[in-house]
Amino acid sequence: MEEIYAKKNETCELIKAQPETVQFLLNYSKSMHIVDYDGLKFENNKN
């Protein structure tokens, strides 16, 4: 396992997200509501 995860990946570069994309994701996560009932998870989008 060490051989797989110990290597550094030099080809990885960070990209910048557009402010509109970040705002969309934040708004979407705020509108999500998850309900646990008898071991089941229900996801609701309050939109």
C-alpha positions as CSV (number, residue, x, y, z in Angstrom):
1,M,0.0,0.0,0.0
2,E,2.8,2.4,0.8
3,E,4.2,2.2,-2.8
4,I,0.8,3.3,-4.2
5,Y,0.1,6.3,-1.9
6,A,3.7,7.4,-1.1
7,K,4.5,8.8,-4.5
8,K,4.2,12.5,-5.1
9,N,2.3,13.5,-8.2
10,E,4.1,16.3,-9.9
11,T,1.6,16.6,-12.7
12,C,-1.2,17.8,-10.5
13,E,-2.1,21.4,-10.7
14,L,-4.8,23.4,-9.0
15,I,-7.4,25.3,-11.0
16,K,-9.5,28.2,-9.9
17,A,-13.2,27.9,-9.8
18,Q,-15.4,30.7,-11.1
19,P,-17.2,32.7,-8.4
20,E,-20.5,31.7,-10.0
21,T,-19.7,28.0,-9.6
22,V,-18.8,28.4,-6.0
23,Q,-21.9,30.4,-5.3
24,F,-24.1,27.8,-7.0
25,L,-22.6,25.0,-5.0
26,L,-23.0,26.9,-1.7
27,N,-26.6,27.7,-2.5
28,Y,-27.3,24.1,-3.4
29,S,-25.7,22.7,-0.3
30,K,-27.8,25.2,1.8
31,S,-31.0,24.0,0.2
32,M,-30.3,20.3,0.8
33,H,-32.1,18.7,3.8
34,I,-31.4,15.1,4.8
35,V,-33.8,13.2,7.0
36,D,-32.9,9.9,8.8
37,Y,-35.9,7.7,9.5
38,D,-35.7,4.1,10.6
39,G,-32.2,3.6,9.1
40,L,-33.2,5.2,5.8
41,K,-31.9,8.6,4.5
42,F,-34.2,10.9,2.5
43,E,-32.7,13.8,0.7
44,N,-34.9,16.8,0.1
45,N,-34.1,19.9,-2.0
46,K,-35.8,22.9,-0.5
47,N,-36.1,24.9,-3.6
